[in-house]
Amino acid sequence: MAETRSKMWRCSGCGRQFANRNQSHSCARHTLREHLRGRTPHALALYRAFVQMVRRCGPVLVLPEKTRIAFQVRMSFAAIRFRRDGLDGHVVLARRLDNPRFTRIDTISPRNHVHHFQLRSAEDLDSELFARVREAYRVGRQLHLKR
């Protein structure tokens, strides 16, 4: 399947880019510093390891938002939120993948299923999670869409 390459739309309010014109979003500016401030060394180590995992897939934008840190190529394909004992995260897959690792799956369209997971230890950042992140990265590039 060919990659969708239409021009990205930029919000004039916050400057964020989206694959869809007038994409609904929380139009605000947040920083990584806001999210990282006061976190435990354990949570920060999990965050950094997750970012490294995501970046192994290819170029990515790290987008601090009000309640999460999102990862975007053309569209957001993954995100994390800090918790006291680690991170809660999700990846967007083009299919529903029932797996005990996922705490919840939300279907937002026939080709976009949000798979929620928890990261509580370094062992959670395994090859199975990397395979799902890599799959979600393709969704972020919109390779799952037909022309």
PyMOL commands that set and color helices and strands:
alter all, ss='L'
color gray80, all
select helices_A, chain A and resi 32-36+41-55+122-124+127-140
alter helices_A, ss='H'
color red, helices_A
select strands_A, chain A and resi 9-10+17-18+61-64+69-72+76-83+86-93+104-109+112-119
alter strands_A, ss='S'
color yellow, strands_A
deselect
rebuild
show_as cartoon
